[in-house]
Amino acid sequence: MLRNMTNSLLRHEVIKTTLPKAKELRRVAEPIITLGKKPSLANRRLAFSRLRDREMVLKLFNELGPRFASRNGGYLRILKYGFRQGDNAPMALVELLDRPAVAEEAKTTEK
């Protein structure tokens, strides 16, 4: 489950999940992003063994690694998002920091 959530987070850069899952996702996703900062063959193989998705490994090393090169950790932001309708579980929004400006442009065009 955490592998799928990590792949979704890396693909979409924002996901909505329950708060306990989001906190556990941080423990899995942040070390993988740290691997992406040093593009060696060993790190690529280790990232692939954890993600099992070639497309996400390429994105990790080509886009996300250089984006977070100057950051020493804390790549994710977890925002509380209210409660789920059915069982009142606390929800959270998990997003990568320093996202591209494409998302901001879409918000301004909606207004």
N, C-alpha and C positions, 0 to 999 in steps of 0.2 A: 504494500500500500504506500509506504513512504517513497519507494522508488518511482512509482507512478506519479505521486504528488510532486516529487522533485522534477521529473521530466515535464510535467504540466507547468510548474513554476518557471522553469528555464525557457519553455516554449512561449508562454503567454506573458510572462513577467508579472502577472497579477493573478491570484487565485482566491477564491472564497471557500473557507472551510471552518470547522469548529475550532475553538480556541485551544483545547488541549492538543489537537492534531497539529495546529500551527506552531505551537511551542516545541513540539517534538520534531517537526519538519526543519526547524532552525538548526537542530543538532546534526541533521543529515546533509542539508543543502550547503551550509557555509563552508565545511571542509572541502566539498567538491568544487566550489567556486575558488577556493584558495589553490586547489590543484591547477585550475585554469590560468593562474597568473604566471606559471613557469611552464612553457610549452615544450617539455621534453617527451621523448617517446615513452619513458616509464610512466610519466604522469598521464599521458593519453591512454595508455593501456589500463591504468588503475581507474581512471574516470569511466572508461568503457565497461570495465568489470562491475562498477557500481551502478551505472545508468542503463546499460544494455540498449542504447539508442545511439546509433552512429551520427544522426543528424544533430542531436543535442550535444554530443561531444565536439562536433565541429563548431557549433555556435558557442560553446563554452570557451574554446581556445581561440577562436577568431574574433568574437565580439565581446563576450563578458570578461575574459581575462584582461585584455587591454583596458577595458572600461574601469575595472576595479584595481588596476596596478598600483595606484597611489594610496589605496585604502588598506588599513591593517586589519580589517575585520568589520563585522557589523554590516553585512551586505543586504540584510533583509529588514523590512519594517512590518511589524504586526500591529494592525489597528483593530480595535474592538468594533464589531459591526452589528450589535444588537443581539436578538435572540431568534432562534428558528421557530417557525410557526407551529409545527407539529408537536415537538417535545420540549420546547423552551430551552434548547441547548445554546450556550453562548457561541456566537459566530465571530469570525475574525477575517480580515482582509490581509493577505500576505502579499507583499510586493517587493521587488528589487529596487534598491535605491539608485539614483542617477539614471532614471529611465530616459530614453530619447524624447525629444520635444514633439514627436508625432502625436502622442496622447494629449498633450496640452493644446495643440492646434485643433484637434477634434472637439475638445470642450468649448473652445472659443467660437467655432463655427456653429455649434448647437445653440448658443445663446443668441 
